[in-house]
Amino acid sequence: MTHDQVVIVLTTAAWSGGVGLIGGVVVWLGRRASVRWLTVGVASVAVLSVVAGTLATARAMFISGHDLGVIGLVAAVAGLVALLFALAVGSALARWSRAIREGARAFGESGEYVASPGGPAEFSELSDELRRTSQKLAESRDRELALEQSRRELVSWVSHDLRTPLAGLRAMTEALEDGLADDPGRYHAMMRAEVDRMVRMVDDLFELSRIHAGVLRLSPQPVALGDLVSEALAGADSVARARGVRLGGEVEQDVLVTADPASLSRVVSNLLMNAIRHTPADGVVEIRGRAVPDGVELSITDACGGMKEEDIPRVFDVGWQGSSARTPDHVDGVGGAGAGLGLAIVKGIVEAHLGQVAVANHDPGCRFLVTLPA
């Protein structure tokens, strides 16, 4: 590099750098202004830096006045064009920013954000992120409303189910106190049955609260599915006989599942009792178990006559007790109608084991299918 070139570089750097430094300070002080004017400010600093460096170099090279005027005129026109372009870009940025701001304001008021098209990639990404956040919040609100509705229905149903045995207990105690009971022993047995029913209901509520709170403690260990099903069938046999329901089915030999024995036993018992409760006299409830490639599959089929398709998604909701088409007209003292908690508990326990439970219509009734990892 020659001496003249070094002088040109140093002169240009000094003047351009000085103007750029002053312009940078001014832009920094006005950083809270509109993006439109910040863009114009940045463009102005760039133009003035070029003009200052050009004029300083031209004077150092002793260019004639005419040529210096030409250079200044060219720089002025180019700078004006650059400023106009910067103003247009800044206005567009301000407009896109204002659209996002208005969308965010509407988002805060209605909870719904409509993505505004156009703008730089960063603005588009911000708009898309706000849209995704809006969708997540909408889904969260829907879940919250569903849970609140479920809580209200649960309180209503449990209150109704508790009111009946409590009213019966009051009537029977008053009859015993007044000496109007012709068979006190029968009254005591009926009172004990009602108390047992309320105890089961409270136990179900406690179990359900532990499931929803995420504090259900499991002690997984290898369990023989055949033994577990046999115990459940033995426990439900007296209820099935009282209702005139036959129990059947089979489980493949040597099928093992890693699960908490007490919790899984409750799952099978709840499903069996639910099937027996909704199967008419002379109906059959079948339970089958087998090994599948992904684990273990357990199915329980009843003879309830099937469910309406719109009711199937609600089967495992807390407090849901079935439509009139599925629920029998009579409910005797064996088993009781329950509070609609058994299937919700089944779903919670199965999911705590990382399994799945589903229900579908299957002639002549419904089939509940539980899938658990081996």
Buried (B, 14 or more C-beta within 10 A) or exposed (E): EEEEEEEBEEBBEEBBEBBBEEBEEEBEEEEEEBBBBBBBBBBBBBBBBBBBBBBBBBEBEEBEEEEBEEBBEEBEEEBEEBBEEBBEBBBBBBBBBEBBEEBBEBBEEEEEBBBBEEBEEEBBEBBEEBBEEBEEBEEEEEEEEEEEEBEEBBEEBBEEBBEEBEEBBEEBEEBBEEEEBEEEEEBEEBBEBBEEBBEBBEEBBEBBEBBEEEEBEBEBEEBBBBEBBEBBBEBBBEBBEEBEBBBEBEBEEEBBBBBBBEBBBBBBBBBBBBBBBBBBEEBBBBBBBEBEEEBBBBBBBBBBBBBEEEBBEBBBBBBBBBEEEBBBEEEEEBBBBBBBBBBBBBBBBBBBBEBBBBBEBBEBBBBBBBBBBB
